[in-house]
Amino acid sequence: MDTPPTRPLLSLSIAAYKQEPYIRAAIEGAFAQTYSPLEIILSDDCSPDRTFDIMQEMAGRYSGPHRIILNRNPKNLGLARHVNRLFALANGEVFIGSAGDDISLPHRVEATWRVWEKTQRRATGIHSTLIRIDHHGNRTKSPPAAATELDFCENGQTLLSEYLRCHASLLTGASAAWARVTYEAFGPIPDGIINEDMVLSFRAMLSGGIALIHEPLVLYRCHENNLHNSSKSIAVDIDQFRAEEARRLTIVDRELAVARAFRSDLSRALELKLLTREAADELARKIDHYETSRRLERSMLTSSWPASLWYFLRLGRRVQQLRGTSLARAATPRALYFTVRRTKHRLLATKS
């Protein structure tokens, strides 16, 4: 009879900033975890509302089996430095992240540990699917979000290549867990990074590999204050239209920052002999291609017509899938494009 593996200490963190309406449900989900031994880190990034007060109240009343670590940053650190702070506070062999507006299902940590053990503790990144909920906690009509049809990918170069090809994240940070050794090998996340899940996923791909759980373990809350929320409403006045363009530009700038982090971590992986020089050179070429595409898109967004059309045509040679709206935006002067789109929206609204 096989001896069951010794259960290691794991860490579940809740990182919050201005999430007073949702933090109580997030903490209740953490306290309900069935896995043990577990430490729960409640960390607030100097919120101006009652987020930390609620954390403090609930931690003070807690009498369950888990160890509670309570932290409030004396000043707002921003996402990257807050995540670095969480890793510094954590003692567990696996770090399971959660936001202050999401809810971990009671068996999330247990399921994460079992999959990690199934890979003989080789996986350095573990992701599950999730269920989307709205502002009130009701499940939305959208299906559970899946990462990709892959159980355990040891060849991180393949997964990274797919990410760079699609220009979209294949993994969901809201349901992520990371082996502590990966963070320690590569060091703190660079300042200014917003998409920390992309950076950590890349590191996992370069080291032990990614394991995926085809089961929803997190209720992911979608609301207008989501950090990564992209509004789907149609801009019907010029201020909304400008805000929409500013959001798109922000996304591109975040992706450029991620590309720089990729390149730095790739150099570190070479130092650690996690991959060959030939493999590193191939990934470096793909990162260069990705970064150049983002720079072209940025130029398209910030240039006046017809320069934006020129950048779009150059971008089209590098990217296979471009939306028709991008072509229409690039090929038409901004004022005319906005007028046509607003008129179309009003006509559709009248018909409905």
Buried (B, 14 or more C-beta within 10 A) or exposed (E): EEEEEEEBBBBBBBBBBBBBBBBBBBBEBBBBBEBBEBBBBBBBBBBEBBBBBBBBEBBEEBEEEBBBBBBBBEEBBBBBBBBBBBBEBBEBBBBBBBBBBBBBBBBBBBBBBEBBBBBEBBBBBBBBBBBBBEEEEEEEEEEBBBBBEBEBBBEBBEBBBBBBBEBEBBBBBBBBBBBBBBBEBBEBBBEBBBBBBBBBBBBBBBBBBBBBBEBBBBBBBEEEEBEEEEEEEBBBEEEBBEEBBEEBBEBBBBBBBBBBBBBBBBEBBBEEEBBEEEBBEBBBEBBEEBBBBBBBBBBBBEBEBEEBBBBBBBBBEBBEEBEEEBBEBBBBEBEEBBEEBBEEEEEEEEEE
